[in-house]
Amino acid sequence: MEQQACKRCVMDTTVPDIWFDESGECKYCKIHDEMEHLHPLNGGEERLKTIIERIKKDGRNRKYDCVCGLSGGRDSSYTLLKAIDYGLRPLVVSIDNGWGTKISDENIENACRILNVDLVKIKFDWEEYKDIQRAFFYASVPDVDSPSDLAIYAQLSKTAKDNHIRYVLNGHSFRTEGSSPIGWSYFDPVYIKDVQNKYGHIKYKDIKSIATMTPWDLFKRTFINNIKEVRILEYLDYRKSEVDKILKERLGWKDYGGHHHENKFTYFIQSYYLPLKFGVDKRKTELSAQIRSGHITKQQAEAILNEPYQYDQEIVDYVIKQLDFTKEEFQKIMGSTNKSYQDYKTLQPVYKMLRLPINIATRLGFLPRILYLKYCR
């Protein structure tokens, strides 16, 4: 079948769940437009200030009024900086999954020292986390970073609950990062549990150092503990080239190269594993978002994509060794039949069954709107 590309961005039929409307624009352009309607830049900062005042009011008489995750990357560093500029009192959480770089560690330490904020460091048990990652490689799916994504989300919520904090700051921006296709990076606790119990040596129930979140946990967090997620960058005209200058001047921040290259494993996944095994180029998501936001042209994005994603063989060898694969084992994994989340147990049937209440909950702001747009439509 001939490959079809979006008329507006650079997403195409290499994305498993993509569809196009009658004008040739893709699903992810439609998601972007709805998010833009919900968070227009015109008046965005004023709306954000109203939210900031609510956070301050709800956190009065407490040491912290919000939780902010910090990876040392651009987005989370700028989110923390803006939180301080707005007068918030964040408790910063840094999660070490064993793959951080020296640059990211320095960025975290410098930011917390300069901004004078408290930092909580959470470290995964390496043997447990390694076993989960190996299981996802044996499962032959593209979502090998999903256990970390869920654990980070769950840990930030747990930290907020344990400290009686009602707000968690999220550094994602749909204008610069877009919405990652669920066919490329799906995660939910049922999926992770099923893969781990099928391919891991450690049963999912016996993993203790890595936070998780069940649907019931999400319900309690949202409607009982009343913890809300706030994406500061969605209200701002956030442009990476301008932000880099600010971060370097104010926090001594150092650039680590490509998108999410502050983490060795993510670098390996995006530059080697996904392109070579699945034909996935995650740059399309980020570049498409920037096209829609007017930060770059489609021609500029296409020129970038025409250059193959470069990988560092030393990083490839390092990851294979750290995960205790032999080169022969890993080549067998690379050559195995590709699968997806659809080959395993997931929460997808629940999402479909609860489509209407999830729609209402996201429209009322109890849950991020993107949850409905990605998983229920």
C-alpha positions, 0 to 999 in steps of 0.5 A: 500500500502506498504511504499517505502523508498528512497535508499539514504536518509530517505524520504519515501511515507509518503511524499505526492508528492514524486517520485522515479527514476529507481535507487530508489532515491527520488525527494528530492535527485534529488533536492539536486543534482541539488542544489549541481551542482549549488553551489559546495563547491569546489570554493564556498567561492571564488564565495561567495566573488565575490557576497559579493563585488557586494553587497558592491559595490551596497550599497556604499554611503548607511548606509546599504548594505543588510537586514538580518533576525534574529530569534535567531536560529542557521542558521540566527545567523551564517548568520549574523555573516558571513555577518559581517566577510565579511564586510557587513553592514546589517540592522537586522530585527527581527519578533515577531509573539508572539511565541518566547522564552526567549532564542531566544530573548536573542540570538537576543539581544546578537548578535546585541549588540556584532556585533554592528548592528542596529535592527528593531523589527516587531511585529504582532498584536496578535489578527490578527495573532491568527485569521489566525492561528485558521483559518488554524487549522479549515482548517485541513491542515499541513501548519499552520505555512505558514502565518508566513513564507510568512509574514517573507519573505514579511517583509524582502522584504518590509524593503529592499525596504523601505530602498533602499537596494537591497539584502536580506540575507537568512539563509537557507542551503539545505545541512543541512535543505533540501527542505521541501515537499510542501505537508507538508508546502506549502505557497502562498498568494492565499492559505492563503487568501482563508483559512482565508476568509473561516475560519477566523473571520477577512477578509484577506483584513482587516489584516493590521499588517502582511506583505504579498506578491502577485505575482505582489509584487514578480514581482516588487521586482524582476524586478523593485526594483531589490531586490535579495536574497542571501543564504550565507550558500549555498556556505559554508561547513556549519556543525551544530556541528562546528557552535554551538561552534563558535556561543557560543564563539563569540556571547554567543549564547544558544542552544534551543534544537531541530530544530526550537525550538527557537519558541514555536509554531514551536516546538508544530507543529513539535513535536505534531500536525504534527506527531499525526494528519498527521503522519508527521515527519519533522526530515526526511527532515533535516536528509536526507539533512545531509545524502546527505551532508555526515554529518551523515550516513543513519543508524545514521538517522534511529536510531534517527527516531526510537525514537518517537518525544517527546513533552512537554505537557505544551507546548501543553496546552500553545498553545491551551490556547493562541489560545483560543481553548477549549481542546474539540475544539482542540481534534475535530480539531485533529480528523477531516478529513485531508486536504491539500493545494490542497483542497483550491485555490492556485497559483499552476495553475499559476506556471504551466502556467509560468513554462518556464519563472520561470525556466529561471528567476531562472537559471539567478539568479533573483529568488531562484532556489528552487522555480522552483524545488519545485513548477514547476517540 
